[in-house]
Amino acid sequence: MKITVTKPTKSEIEDAKSWPVWEKEVSEFDWEYAEKETCLILDGEATVASKDGAEMVAFGAGDMVIFEEGLACTWKITKPIKKHYRFG
């Protein structure tokens, strides 16, 4: 799997608070991950589908999401999203 969604632990939530924040309105766009990204979704909802059609994952507020390096995908944001993120 190139996309993993979990419920974060309390320590993961505390750690994520020091990461940068990214926000995006309802939209749809293509993206490719040059490196692994870990993010904690603070608000909103989105679905991400891999370009090869192998995966489609929905997530929202409270989820921890990991996107593996090399993933080519399409983001569909259905509710404005706000997340803490970390690359590497």
N, C-alpha and C positions, 0 to 999 in steps of 0.2 A: 504494500500500500504506500502510496506517495502522499496521502493526506490522512492525518490521524486527528481525531477529535476525542478529548477526554474532559472530565471534570477535574479542575486543578485542586491541589491540596492547599491548605492555608499558607504553607511556606512558599509554594509556587506563586500564589497571589501576591504575597508580600514582596517577593523578588521582582515580579513583573511591574510593580509600582514605580521602579526606578528606570524602566525602559521608556523610549520615546512613545508618543501618541500619534496615531494616524486616523483621520476621519474622511469619510466619503459619502456623498449623497446617493440616493437611489440611482443605479446605473448598471451598465453591463460593459465589460471590457476584457480583452485578452491580456494575459500576463505569463511570463516565464521566469522561474526562480533560478538565478545564477548561483545562489547558495541557500542553504536551509534557513527557513524562517519559523520562529515560534511566536505565537501571539495569544494574548488573552483578550477575548471579546468583552468589551465593557457595555456596549449598547448595540442594538440593531440585529439584523438577520441577513444571511447571504447563503447562496449555493455556489459551490465551485465544482466545475466539471473538467476532468482531464481531456486534453485534445484527442487522445487516442480512444476515448469513450469507455475506458476501463473503470473509471470512478466518477461518482457524483455524490458530493457530501454537503449536507445542510448543517448550519451551525448558527448560534446566536449568543446573546448576552450570557456570560457565565462560563462559556466554553473555552478550553485551551486547545489551540489548533496548531499542528505542525505540518508545514509544507516542505517536502524533501527537495534537495538540490536537483535541478534538471526538469522539474515538473513544468510542463506547458499546459495552460488551463484557461478557462473562461470564468470570470467572476460575474455573478448576477446578484447585485445588492438589492434586496426587496424592502428593507427598512434601513434608513441611514445608519451607517456603521461607525463605531469608534472602538479602537483597539490599542493596547500596548503591544509593541513588537520588538523582536530581537533577531538579528541575522547572525548566522554562524552556528 
